[in-house]
Amino acid sequence: MSSDAVSDSRADENEQEVQGGGNETLSKRQRKKLLKQQQWEEQRDLRKQKRKERKQQRKLEKQAQAEDRTDCPDRKRFRKEAEPSPLRLVIDCSFDNLMMLKDVKKLHKQIQRCYAENRRAAHPVQFYITSHGGQLKQNMDEINKGWVNWKDVHIKSEHFHEVLSKEDLVYLTSDSPNILQELDEAKAYVIGGLVDHNHHKGISFKRAKELGIAHAQLPLGSFVKMNSRKVLAVNHVFEIMLAYLEKRDWQEAFFTVLPQRKGAIPVGQENKQEQDEDEDEEDSDTCEPGTQNNEDTKDQRNGKQEEHETQQNQSDSCERTAV
Ligand SMILES: C[S@@+](CC[C@H](N)C(=O)[O-])C[C@H]1O[C@@H](n2cnc3c(N)ncnc32)[C@H](O)[C@@H]1O
């Protein structure tokens, strides 16, 4: 200790006498102590108030947690009661280099939707995402790294044919001549992870044939009146498969998943729908199944080339209405 410090502390020790508030003479130390005590007393109410506030805050937090738990009883109940299906559903992301970034971002959202739907499904499938890499992975890392904690999903950088056995695979593609009737839960159904506005027409069918694996299209034509091509977005195909596993009825599955505004009409009810649409022309920019709009009439007038263009536009807007 320095000599200055020693003398300071001595000065304190010697208790330089100072006159207190009352008759007593108080030392500096005693005065400090008294002051502290007074402050402590003065702040008693403040402390009490703060304690009250903290208690109230804790109560509110507990209440919010309890509400969170009761907010989504279905979800919890579903997950508890969910009976997983052995069926494997694969999103094949090997088309990454064929997409522009804006479409990769759409695919990312569609995959997020598939994941969420599978988590709350009555019969969740064994979900695979294969050939995960490139722009998609980069986008998933940048936008929301949460995917690394996703549960019950096999995310693989390998191609699906390296992960699953060839005999089990069925590529889902609207260009296949085979129409899916029943789902075989021992199989692995593959969905092309592609948002391409049909610029790569028939690419998944071609891929299936190249790999020598089975392929099939959803039986849309038998249940939904289609005006044009039957190309659906990735998440719609995924959700239809989940809905079928739950309802065991294609028509119900299609109409649970395909939004009404897309003009999906059950086969046999077309006339009624046409009548409704005449009354509501504003809704004529719908796409895909059952759409009856001005563009179609124009196509019929102007021949094949324009029909093709319109179909492409319809396909564009279908993908826009997907997630
Ligand atoms: C937006 S589509 C991609 C369209 C792409 N031009 C093609 O030929 O695959 C995304 C994927 O959904 C699946 N898909 C879409 N419509 C389907 C249908 N009607 N039946 C079966 N699979 C379908 C296919 O696996 C397809 O690769």
The ligand as an SDF file (V2000), in Angstrom:
LIG
                    3D

 27 29  0  0  0  0  0  0  0  0999 V2000
  -43.6850  -28.0510  -61.3980 C   0  0  0  0  0  0  0  0  0  0  0  0
  -43.5480  -29.7370  -61.7440 S   0  0  0  0  0  0  0  0  0  0  0  0
  -42.1650  -29.7580  -62.8450 C   0  0  0  0  0  0  0  0  0  0  0  0
  -42.5520  -29.7540  -64.2590 C   0  0  0  0  0  0  0  0  0  0  0  0
  -41.4190  -30.1360  -65.1460 C   0  0  0  0  0  0  0  0  0  0  0  0
  -41.5290  -29.4700  -66.4040 N   0  0  0  0  0  0  0  0  0  0  0  0
  -41.3740  -31.6420  -65.3780 C   0  0  0  0  0  0  0  0  0  0  0  0
  -41.4810  -32.0700  -66.5110 O   0  0  0  0  0  0  0  0  0  0  0  0
  -41.1880  -32.3610  -64.4000 O   0  0  0  0  0  0  0  0  0  0  0  0
  -42.8250  -30.4170  -60.2900 C   0  0  0  0  0  0  0  0  0  0  0  0
  -42.9470  -31.8960  -60.1390 C   0  0  0  0  0  0  0  0  0  0  0  0
  -44.2220  -32.2460  -59.6400 O   0  0  0  0  0  0  0  0  0  0  0  0
  -44.5860  -33.5370  -60.0600 C   0  0  0  0  0  0  0  0  0  0  0  0
  -45.8890  -33.4200  -60.7640 N   0  0  0  0  0  0  0  0  0  0  0  0
  -46.5200  -32.3010  -61.1690 C   0  0  0  0  0  0  0  0  0  0  0  0
  -47.7030  -32.5970  -61.7040 N   0  0  0  0  0  0  0  0  0  0  0  0
  -47.8700  -33.9280  -61.6180 C   0  0  0  0  0  0  0  0  0  0  0  0
  -48.8940  -34.8450  -61.9910 C   0  0  0  0  0  0  0  0  0  0  0  0
  -50.0210  -34.4300  -62.5680 N   0  0  0  0  0  0  0  0  0  0  0  0
  -48.7050  -36.1570  -61.7530 N   0  0  0  0  0  0  0  0  0  0  0  0
  -47.5680  -36.6110  -61.1670 C   0  0  0  0  0  0  0  0  0  0  0  0
  -46.5620  -35.7960  -60.7970 N   0  0  0  0  0  0  0  0  0  0  0  0
  -46.6990  -34.4760  -61.0110 C   0  0  0  0  0  0  0  0  0  0  0  0
  -43.4820  -34.0240  -60.9560 C   0  0  0  0  0  0  0  0  0  0  0  0
  -42.6390  -34.8520  -60.2080 O   0  0  0  0  0  0  0  0  0  0  0  0
  -42.7880  -32.7400  -61.3510 C   0  0  0  0  0  0  0  0  0  0  0  0
  -41.4420  -32.9590  -61.6590 O   0  0  0  0  0  0  0  0  0  0  0  0
  1  2  1  0
  2  3  1  0
  2 10  1  0
  3  4  1  0
  4  5  1  0
  5  6  1  0
  5  7  1  0
  7  8  2  0
  7  9  1  0
 10 11  1  0
 11 12  1  0
 11 26  1  0
 12 13  1  0
 13 14  1  0
 13 24  1  0
 14 15  1  0
 14 23  1  0
 15 16  2  0
 16 17  1  0
 17 18  1  0
 17 23  2  0
 18 19  1  0
 18 20  2  0
 20 21  1  0
 21 22  2  0
 22 23  1  0
 24 25  1  0
 24 26  1  0
 26 27  1  0
M  CHG  2   2   1   9  -1
M  END
$$$$
